[in-house]
Amino acid sequence: GWPDLVAAVAAARSAGADVTLDIVGGMARPAHLVRGPRGRILRALGMLDDEEALLTREIAAHGVEEVVTVRPPAGELDAFYAEIDLLAAPIR
């Protein structure tokens, strides 16, 4: 999943690789749903994770805030795809 990808970027940077990570599309659940009243109840019951907050903490824990970017969903991705060297789609 995303934690593994963030850890891989941190390891690659530690080894001297000049890598960056752009996460496009955000998380599976929009933040306003996770952090709203219903989301708070589900999180308290252990039935929902705030994936965006978890990802932000993971990025900070690995010290890669300067090279990892989380971008909102974009309608047209052709220009983005033209710029990348590798595409990863991690899942849990």
C-alpha beads as a LAMMPS data file, in Angstrom:
LAMMPS data file: protein, C-alpha beads

92 atoms
91 bonds

1 atom types
1 bond types

-500.0 500.0 xlo xhi
-500.0 500.0 ylo yhi
-500.0 500.0 zlo zhi

Masses

1 110.0

Atoms # bond

1 1 1 0.000 0.000 0.000
2 1 1 0.882 3.674 0.252
3 1 1 3.041 3.215 3.383
4 1 1 5.252 0.768 1.477
5 1 1 5.599 3.152 -1.448
6 1 1 6.515 6.060 0.840
7 1 1 9.063 3.841 2.628
8 1 1 10.521 2.820 -0.743
9 1 1 10.937 6.475 -1.746
10 1 1 12.670 7.196 1.573
11 1 1 14.994 4.198 1.118
12 1 1 15.807 5.197 -2.450
13 1 1 16.593 8.752 -1.356
14 1 1 18.811 7.427 1.455
15 1 1 20.698 5.405 -1.139
16 1 1 21.290 8.587 -3.156
17 1 1 18.573 8.234 -5.790
18 1 1 16.950 11.441 -7.000
19 1 1 13.324 10.301 -6.813
20 1 1 10.075 12.082 -6.159
21 1 1 6.578 10.750 -5.604
22 1 1 3.347 12.324 -6.828
23 1 1 0.188 10.720 -5.469
24 1 1 -2.617 11.760 -7.800
25 1 1 -6.260 11.426 -6.923
26 1 1 -6.052 11.681 -3.185
27 1 1 -7.296 8.936 -0.930
28 1 1 -10.100 6.450 -1.427
29 1 1 -12.462 8.411 0.833
30 1 1 -12.737 12.203 0.684
31 1 1 -11.498 13.909 3.843
32 1 1 -14.813 15.681 4.465
33 1 1 -16.557 12.300 4.773
34 1 1 -13.935 10.826 7.075
35 1 1 -13.737 13.886 9.310
36 1 1 -17.458 14.665 9.437
37 1 1 -19.818 13.511 12.210
38 1 1 -20.488 10.108 10.645
39 1 1 -16.797 9.557 9.963
40 1 1 -15.853 10.426 13.548
41 1 1 -18.327 7.852 14.839
42 1 1 -17.052 5.166 12.457
43 1 1 -13.426 5.963 13.362
44 1 1 -14.264 5.755 17.077
45 1 1 -15.759 2.299 16.448
46 1 1 -12.631 1.223 14.555
47 1 1 -14.592 0.852 11.328
48 1 1 -12.907 3.612 9.320
49 1 1 -9.409 5.032 8.900
50 1 1 -8.548 8.619 8.027
51 1 1 -6.231 7.542 5.210
52 1 1 -5.195 11.083 4.354
53 1 1 -4.038 11.764 7.927
54 1 1 -2.289 8.387 8.075
55 1 1 -0.484 9.095 4.804
56 1 1 0.560 12.563 5.982
57 1 1 2.009 11.074 9.188
58 1 1 3.795 8.345 7.195
59 1 1 5.376 10.925 4.885
60 1 1 6.553 12.978 7.880
61 1 1 7.846 9.898 9.732
62 1 1 10.094 9.091 6.767
63 1 1 11.176 12.719 6.342
64 1 1 10.165 12.900 2.679
65 1 1 7.788 15.874 2.846
66 1 1 9.892 17.767 0.292
67 1 1 9.684 15.032 -2.348
68 1 1 6.219 13.516 -1.867
69 1 1 3.242 15.446 -3.215
70 1 1 -0.412 14.501 -2.826
71 1 1 -2.435 16.027 -5.659
72 1 1 -6.207 16.235 -5.945
73 1 1 -7.988 14.230 -8.636
74 1 1 -7.417 15.719 -12.061
75 1 1 -9.668 15.422 -15.076
76 1 1 -6.919 15.390 -17.696
77 1 1 -3.851 13.330 -16.860
78 1 1 -2.125 13.141 -20.264
79 1 1 0.448 15.818 -19.365
80 1 1 1.123 14.141 -16.025
81 1 1 1.612 10.720 -17.648
82 1 1 4.030 12.257 -20.157
83 1 1 6.257 13.451 -17.294
84 1 1 6.512 10.270 -15.207
85 1 1 9.074 7.488 -15.385
86 1 1 7.162 4.936 -13.306
87 1 1 3.516 4.388 -12.450
88 1 1 2.571 2.476 -9.302
89 1 1 -0.898 1.611 -8.050
90 1 1 -0.407 0.225 -4.535
91 1 1 -3.266 -1.478 -2.766
92 1 1 -3.625 -2.940 0.699

Bonds

1 1 1 2
2 1 2 3
3 1 3 4
4 1 4 5
5 1 5 6
6 1 6 7
7 1 7 8
8 1 8 9
9 1 9 10
10 1 10 11
11 1 11 12
12 1 12 13
13 1 13 14
14 1 14 15
15 1 15 16
16 1 16 17
17 1 17 18
18 1 18 19
19 1 19 20
20 1 20 21
21 1 21 22
22 1 22 23
23 1 23 24
24 1 24 25
25 1 25 26
26 1 26 27
27 1 27 28
28 1 28 29
29 1 29 30
30 1 30 31
31 1 31 32
32 1 32 33
33 1 33 34
34 1 34 35
35 1 35 36
36 1 36 37
37 1 37 38
38 1 38 39
39 1 39 40
40 1 40 41
41 1 41 42
42 1 42 43
43 1 43 44
44 1 44 45
45 1 45 46
46 1 46 47
47 1 47 48
48 1 48 49
49 1 49 50
50 1 50 51
51 1 51 52
52 1 52 53
53 1 53 54
54 1 54 55
55 1 55 56
56 1 56 57
57 1 57 58
58 1 58 59
59 1 59 60
60 1 60 61
61 1 61 62
62 1 62 63
63 1 63 64
64 1 64 65
65 1 65 66
66 1 66 67
67 1 67 68
68 1 68 69
69 1 69 70
70 1 70 71
71 1 71 72
72 1 72 73
73 1 73 74
74 1 74 75
75 1 75 76
76 1 76 77
77 1 77 78
78 1 78 79
79 1 79 80
80 1 80 81
81 1 81 82
82 1 82 83
83 1 83 84
84 1 84 85
85 1 85 86
86 1 86 87
87 1 87 88
88 1 88 89
89 1 89 90
90 1 90 91
91 1 91 92
